[in-house]
């Protein structure tokens, strides 16, 4: 299952990035979407993510599961919908 979570600092509370990927999979560079212009430094193997602002340790916050069927429903909703024709009354 895919998941989404914020990478938040324990010390200053800054959200350094958003993590999007498979639940339980090791963190890869393509899974992190930085929240600022400052690039996020990837940890060495087995290392922890660090805050881009203060260098403090980070944790995953606001975890949510991305359901594939909901994503497909959202795509269907983007299709053009039929609407009632606009009727202009004579003045």
C-alpha positions as CSV (number, residue, x, y, z in Angstrom):
1,X,0.0,0.0,0.0
2,X,1.2,3.5,-0.8
3,X,1.4,6.0,2.0
4,X,2.1,9.7,2.4
5,X,3.7,11.4,5.5
6,X,5.3,14.7,6.5
7,X,9.0,14.6,7.5
8,X,8.9,16.8,10.7
9,X,11.7,18.0,13.0
10,X,11.6,17.0,16.7
11,X,13.5,20.2,17.7
12,X,12.0,23.0,15.7
13,X,8.8,21.5,14.2
14,X,9.8,22.4,10.6
15,X,8.3,20.2,7.9
16,X,11.4,19.4,5.7
17,X,9.7,17.2,3.1
18,X,6.8,15.0,2.2
19,X,7.4,11.3,1.9
20,X,5.3,9.4,-0.7
21,X,6.0,5.7,-1.3
22,X,5.3,2.1,-0.4
23,X,4.6,1.4,3.3
24,X,7.6,-0.4,5.0
25,X,10.0,0.2,2.0
26,X,13.4,1.8,2.7
27,X,13.5,5.6,1.9
28,X,14.8,6.3,-1.6
29,X,15.7,9.8,-3.0
30,X,12.7,9.8,-5.4
31,X,10.2,9.2,-2.4
32,X,11.0,12.6,-0.8
33,X,9.4,15.9,-2.1
34,X,11.2,18.8,-0.5
35,X,9.0,21.5,1.1
36,X,11.6,24.3,0.5
37,X,14.3,25.4,-1.9
38,X,17.0,23.9,0.4
39,X,17.7,20.3,-0.8
40,X,17.1,17.5,1.7
41,X,20.2,15.5,2.5
42,X,19.7,11.8,2.2
43,X,21.0,9.7,5.1
44,X,23.6,7.1,4.8
45,X,22.4,3.5,4.9
46,X,20.7,3.0,8.3
47,X,21.0,6.7,9.1
48,X,18.2,9.0,10.2
49,X,16.7,11.9,8.2
50,X,17.8,15.4,9.5
51,X,16.0,18.7,9.4
52,X,17.1,21.1,6.7
53,X,16.7,24.2,9.0
54,X,18.4,23.1,12.3
55,X,19.9,19.7,11.6
56,X,17.7,18.0,14.3
57,X,16.3,14.5,14.0
58,X,13.0,14.0,12.1
59,X,10.0,11.8,12.4
60,X,7.1,10.9,10.1
61,X,3.9,12.8,11.0
62,X,0.4,12.9,9.5
63,X,0.6,9.5,7.9
64,X,-2.1,8.6,5.5
65,X,-2.8,5.7,3.2
66,X,-3.2,6.4,-0.5
67,X,-5.9,4.1,-1.9
68,X,-5.6,3.3,-5.6
69,X,-9.4,3.2,-6.1
70,X,-9.8,6.7,-4.7
71,X,-7.1,7.9,-7.1
72,X,-9.0,6.4,-10.1
73,X,-12.3,8.0,-8.9
74,X,-10.5,11.4,-8.8
75,X,-9.4,10.9,-12.4
76,X,-13.0,10.1,-13.4
77,X,-14.2,13.3,-11.7
78,X,-11.8,15.4,-13.9
79,X,-13.7,14.4,-17.0
80,X,-16.0,17.0,-18.5
81,X,-19.5,16.8,-17.0
82,X,-22.7,17.5,-18.8
83,X,-24.4,20.5,-17.4
84,X,-27.8,22.1,-17.9
85,X,-27.8,24.7,-20.8
86,X,-27.9,28.3,-19.7
87,X,-31.3,29.8,-20.4
88,X,-31.4,33.5,-20.8
89,X,-34.8,35.1,-20.3
90,X,-35.8,37.8,-22.8
91,X,-35.5,41.3,-21.3
